[in-house]
């Protein structure tokens, strides 16, 4: 298995894990404890890794797909608590979710993910670089939570790695942030969730460029999987698929 195929093969499972923990009721209860909306908790939980004092224009550039007005509103609300504090609380909630839900994962999954993360080039991906750093700190603090916490946090960091690569790839093929959202699997619903309002571009007009962006993102993120040999890449893809299947099982 090539590094690019490994990147493509793990993308779905990582996306499943990302969706599972970010929508978990226990995780979202942390937003209520901080007296924040779920939107602000999500936004500041992601962007807060970059610091408390960033201008919303810089955040829009880093996040890429969030509508500027929605971003400003959420960021202003997060200032009551402090975006860095929100990000730390959200990653700690991710760790607790992993400890509770990923109880059957073994050390091998955590080890392979750690090697891929260490091999990832964060050039032009500030959000990923900051997430990887803070996630590593939380893993150290949550050592007692075990490998489930580590797998959840490392898969989250890799989800941000993929997001950063897709942002670069979409701009490279000429897609605007809104066009990229409309072309993605969730389409207009994802655009609305990110704060955009109709009218939206016709989906069929952007699908070809979106497919090209996905292939380019596989190539960008695939470089991190080059630290594994072919057999280890196959192993990681299969192990992550099993973990994702267990999370989505009734």
C-alpha positions in Angstrom: 0.0 0.0 0.0 1.4 3.4 -1.0 1.4 6.4 1.4 -1.3 8.1 -0.7 -3.6 5.1 -0.5 -3.0 4.8 3.3 -4.0 8.5 3.7 -7.2 7.9 1.6 -7.9 4.6 3.4 -7.7 6.1 6.9 -9.6 9.3 6.0 -13.1 7.8 6.3 -12.4 6.1 9.7 -10.8 9.2 11.1 -13.9 11.2 9.9 -16.2 8.8 11.7 -14.3 9.1 14.9 -14.2 12.9 14.6 -18.0 13.0 14.1 -18.6 10.6 17.0 -16.8 12.5 19.7 -17.7 16.0 18.5 -21.4 15.2 18.6 -21.3 13.2 21.8 -23.7 14.4 24.5 -21.1 14.1 27.2 -18.6 16.2 25.2 -21.2 18.8 24.4 -22.2 19.0 28.1 -18.8 20.7 28.6 -20.1 23.6 26.5 -23.0 24.0 28.8 -20.8 23.9 31.8 -18.8 26.8 30.3 -22.0 28.6 29.4 -21.2 28.5 25.7 -23.3 27.6 22.7 -22.4 24.3 20.9 -21.3 26.4 17.9 -18.9 28.6 20.0 -17.6 25.5 21.8 -16.8 23.9 18.4 -15.3 27.0 16.9 -13.2 28.1 19.8 -12.4 24.5 20.6 -10.7 24.2 17.2 -9.3 27.7 16.7 -8.4 28.3 20.3 -5.3 26.3 19.9 -3.8 29.3 18.0 -4.2 31.6 21.0 -6.6 34.1 22.6 -5.6 37.3 20.8 -5.8 36.5 17.1 -7.9 38.7 14.9 -10.9 37.1 13.3 -9.4 37.7 9.8 -6.5 35.5 10.7 -8.8 32.9 12.1 -10.9 32.9 8.9 -7.7 32.3 7.0 -6.7 29.4 9.2 -10.1 27.7 9.4 -10.8 28.4 5.7 -14.4 27.3 5.4 -16.3 29.2 8.2 -18.4 32.2 7.1 -16.7 35.4 8.4 -19.8 36.7 10.2 -20.4 33.4 12.0 -16.8 33.2 12.9 -16.7 36.7 14.4 -19.8 36.1 16.4 -18.5 32.8 17.9 -15.1 34.2 18.6 -16.4 37.2 20.4 -18.6 34.9 22.6 -15.6 32.7 23.4 -13.7 35.7 24.8 -15.7 35.4 28.0 -14.0 32.2 28.8 -10.8 32.4 26.7 -10.4 30.5 23.5 -7.3 28.7 24.8 -9.2 27.5 27.8 -12.1 26.3 25.6 -9.7 24.4 23.3 -8.0 22.8 26.3 -11.4 21.8 27.8 -12.6 20.4 24.5 -9.5 18.3 24.0 -9.8 17.0 27.6 -13.4 16.0 26.8 -12.1 14.2 23.7 -9.7 12.3 25.9 -12.4 11.3 28.3 -14.6 10.2 25.4 -11.8 8.1 24.1 -11.2 6.5 27.4 -14.8 5.6 27.8 -15.7 4.6 24.2 -12.4 3.2 22.8 -11.8 0.7 25.6 -11.0 -2.2 23.2 -8.2 -0.5 21.2 -4.7 -1.8 21.7 -1.4 -0.1 22.0 -0.5 -0.9 18.4 -3.1 1.6 17.1 -1.9 4.3 19.3 1.7 3.6 18.4 1.1 3.7 14.6 -0.9 6.9 14.9 1.8 8.5 16.9 4.4 7.7 14.3 2.2 9.1 11.5 1.7 12.3 13.5 5.4 12.7 14.2 6.0 12.3 10.4 3.5 14.9 9.4 4.9 18.1 7.8 2.8 21.0 9.2 4.0 23.6 6.6 1.1 26.0 5.8 -1.1 24.2 8.4 -1.0 26.3 11.5 -4.2 24.9 12.9 -2.9 21.3 12.6 0.5 22.2 14.1 -1.1 23.9 17.2 -3.6 21.0 17.6 -0.9 18.4 17.5 1.1 20.3 20.1 -1.8 20.8 22.5 -3.1 17.2 22.0 0.3 15.9 22.9 0.2 17.9 26.1 -3.3 16.6 27.0 -2.2 13.0 26.2 0.6 13.5 28.8 -1.8 14.8 31.4 -4.4 12.1 30.6 -1.9 9.2 30.7 -4.0 7.5 33.3 -6.9 7.4 30.9 -5.0 4.9 28.8 -4.7 4.2 25.1 -8.3 5.0 24.2 -7.7 8.7 25.1 -4.5 8.7 23.1 -6.2 7.2 20.0 -9.0 9.7 20.2 -6.7 12.7 20.5 -4.3 11.5 17.8 -7.1 10.7 15.3 -8.5 14.2 16.0 -5.1 15.8 15.2 -5.0 13.8 12.0 -8.5 15.0 11.2 -7.1 18.6 11.4 -4.2 17.5 9.3 -6.6 16.3 6.6 -8.7 19.5 6.9 -5.5 21.6 6.4 -4.5 19.6 3.4 -8.0 19.9 1.9 -7.9 23.7 2.3 -4.6 23.9 0.5 -5.7 21.5 -2.2 -9.1 23.3 -2.8 -7.3 26.6 -3.2 -4.8 25.0 -5.6 -7.5 23.7 -7.9 -9.4 27.0 -7.8 -12.2 26.2 -5.4 -13.5 28.9 -3.0 -14.3 27.9 0.6 -18.0 27.9 -0.2 -17.6 25.9 -3.4 -15.6 23.3 -1.5 -18.3 22.9 1.1 -21.1 22.6 -1.5 -19.0 20.0 -3.3 -18.3 17.9 -0.2 -20.5 14.9 0.7 -22.9 16.9 3.0 -23.3 19.6 0.4 -25.4 22.6 1.2 -26.2 21.4 4.7 -22.5 21.6 5.6 -22.3 25.1 4.1 -25.3 26.2 6.2 -23.7 24.6 9.3 -20.6 26.7 8.6 -22.6 29.9 8.6 -23.1 30.5 4.9 -26.4 31.5 3.4 -28.0 30.8 0.0 -27.7 31.2 -2.9 -25.1 28.5 -3.3 -23.2 27.5 -6.5 -24.5 24.6 -8.5 -22.9 21.4 -7.1 -22.3 19.8 -10.5 -20.2 22.7 -11.6 -17.6 22.1 -8.8 -17.5 18.3 -8.4 -14.7 17.7 -10.8 -12.4 20.2 -9.1 -13.4 18.8 -5.7 -12.4 15.3 -6.8 -9.0 16.7 -8.0 -8.6 18.4 -4.6 -9.3 15.1 -2.7 -6.6 13.4 -4.7 -4.2 16.2 -4.0 -5.0 16.1 -0.3 -4.3 12.3 -0.3 -0.9 13.2 -1.8 -0.2 15.9 0.8 -1.2 13.9 3.8 0.3 10.7 2.4 3.8 12.0 3.1 3.1 11.4 6.8 2.3 7.8 6.2 5.7 7.3 4.5 7.2 6.6 7.9 5.4 3.3 8.0 6.2 0.4 5.7 3.6 -1.0 3.3 2.5 -3.7 5.7 2.1 -1.2 8.6 0.0 1.1 6.4 -2.4 -1.8 5.6 -2.5 -2.7 9.3 -3.3 0.9 10.4 -6.1 1.2 7.8 -7.7 -2.1 8.9 -7.3 -1.3 12.6 -8.9 2.1 12.3 -11.7 0.7 10.3 -12.4 -1.7 13.1 -12.3 1.1 15.7 -14.7 3.2 13.6 -17.1 0.3 13.2 -17.1 -0.3 16.9 -18.0 3.3 17.6 -20.9 3.3 15.2 -22.3 -0.1 16.2 -25.7 -0.1 17.9 
